Amino acid sequence: MPRLEADRLCLEPRHLALLQDLLRQHVPGAEVWAYGSRASGGAHETSDLDLVLRNPVDSDRTVEGLAALREALQASSLPILVEVHPWPALPETFQREIERAYVVIQEGGGSLER
């Protein structure tokens, strides 16, 4: 699985820091991967950011806090649209595609309970 560097995301450091703060607040135990054009290097300034939440203990289980995270992202000052999807809800073929090129935004391992 090619894990890519965060500088490929075309995000200003302050926006990446805000995103990571929101992730720590709402899904602290989740492993969060960016994928799509921002991860592959084909993004432009207004491209959306696609994220997937993975449960590091059991990737077939959904992570708690997804709805609250989506609300917080909408209310945030991030200048781009951030789409968040739970890993188990994605078709297996799409999961394999994501595994080819992704950027880890947050390592999993904190508390998954809310």
ABEGO torsion letter per residue (X at the ends): XBBBBAAAAGBBAAAAAAAAAAAAAABAABBBBBBEAAAAGABBAABBBBBBBBBAABAABBBBGAAAAAAAAAABABABBBBBBBAAABBAAAAAAAAABBBBABBBGBBABX
